[in-house]
Amino acid sequence: MKQSIWNIDIGLVFKHWLQDLYAFMLTIVTFMALSLPVVIPGLILWYMAGFPRLF
């Protein structure tokens, strides 16, 4: 049988899409977790400076 775009398994496509979405979300969470050692001291110093305007 000739391959066609219509002969796809939508369940398999959805499963792979969810796996890709999970990997993307895990990347976001990992990046946020790794940034905490920089963000927390920065917020503390900003607080100690009296919340100066950033822009």
Secondary structure by P-SEA (a helix, b strand, c coil): cccccccccaaaaaaaaaaaaaaaaaaaaaaaaaaaaaaaaaaaaaaaacccccc
